[in-house]
Amino acid sequence: MTDQVYHIPVMLHECIDGLAINPNGIYVDLTFGGGGHSKEILKHLDKGHLYGFDQDADAEANIPQSDKFTFVPANFRDLKRYLRLYGVTQVDGILADLGISSHQIDEPGRGFSTRFDGDLDMRMSDAMSLTAKDVLNTYEESRLHKIFGIYGEIKNAKTLAQAVVAQRALTPFSTIEGFKLVLKKFAPRGKEFKYFAQVFQALRIEVNDEMKALEEMLLQTVEVLKPEGRLVVMSYHSLEDRLVKNFIAKGKFQGEVEKDFYGNLIRPLEPVTRKAVTASAEELAANNRSRSAKLRIAKKI
């Protein structure tokens, strides 16, 4: 399996530039996946070392043969704990390419894509117990309403939640096609695909506890980065990007940035780029997935 088949890395060169790699430094790729970003980082290392995290067992097929690389089969929310196991307390740079890989989307059995029929699974790791099927068949209407509205950002979230509860009383949900039959009744005409994608995004985020995991990971990056160390994070939807943007700007996820007696900002990170970096016209033409990507770069103060 090659990284080109598994996943085409988005904004590869922008990510590498953002890390400002020290050839003898220690780096972390929190979303190893197909290994595209990791393999490029390794090209820039001399005596340095790279740790690649991924909770998906499929990613292990892409591990590069290099004594400068260590694969960590774990969720990035456990960043600090696993680095400590390897005797690492501080690193020079951290990269996170959030979201879902092309490989996961294209595997029908994973249940991530609306293009295939299959089980309503959506787990990033087989070690997890909660599935999308469980969410649809067991969650209370009010909780489904919240998930569809907040994580999916769909306007008729309450109506959809009511329909899900009514339908499962007749026949429990088990397959993607069965669920889509309900979704088709509520999708705006001409925007069915976008609506399906938003609902599936909501379920995926809930199943994998993605927003909480992202918060936990970001907080830990400040603890493990060296002074002047770089944090490079790429997100694909507004919920993720808002968390990353707020954390870099304020050192927290909500509220106003704190200031000292002299009016200086109190925050652990400093933005390297004023705005999010987006893909070039050339990349947009070559890789459709890059169209929604936003890259934010910061350094530890």
Steps between C-alpha positions, in 0.01 A plus 500: 500500500641842406422832659365619164236226509429536871489879513642795309650739758345847489721812492808282547760769438312764700494262798873429472580870470281570802696254715829681423677167550824474696686198352593387850164572661219280629166516318154350529251420224177455693304368201736260321241344265660427165831637621524773236588782738720275716708378209564858392600601854746207513675636189589812699637318806864416564541393863142593581207268570132487404212342694191417296166453679197321354221303666395334173664158462487536118760778523763253619536371143660834410772511766831608340811290554711756683686502828398864530131407525286352779137408442264554795168308468294745703252788487670840502312591817762284675792698356677587826457156656646309205788739446589453866510122441773563242688731734402814311396808696543776241484514121590752229183474297155340481289442191133402495299444181150470642198329353471176312736341250409415142563133580243502780244671279556254215467188716127403487525292816602798710166674448646848453377568147151554361620358166490139618258282688624328812472494877455828684835475676720813469755398764854625442627204701365148547588532866213743546157365591253773401384495135278728291237227516503522880460877489202490264325215681556593865553875545210709627336740256640808676854363478463416131365852442811646663739277303339575163476871574841565653725243333316486167390863493175406328197729530226238545683305770199475731271369226760244392550383860125449534492300176790278610327414828172429321663280235711292740184413695384321185833368373836555672770656282774266379620606152605819325237462229228449758601820677523693173136417426409711801750774418365541146168620643666794672788593269458832310430440133819514296717490815447140599867402493605792720221420746600132519863602556407738784293235680773238457755749630287552810477127567872446441594778740274355769612139453868593524464777760699717261445845645592401855802306373613807304471723808699255712769471233538876453541557872776238511690651206585803712648275768722298265615767255837662560517881503479612134367153414246492217139380501352436155133401483284445193122479537216433259186640661412814693459331840858373501644816353323718759650298785850515352473871418377591849762289673785652304369854547392477865644185656146381565192398304246757619492849641735793455877488505650591837742791543756589764517828695674670207250382240719227353322187378534197725507196273735206448504514120548769240358482147765474229249579225239773541233300318446133427703371205293346220592279206637645177298506179722221366433276799128573494490381140698185579350403837134580563532421871725801549218746426378515861842478670621779728853491632596691815857537622617614842814498712537465874590823674 
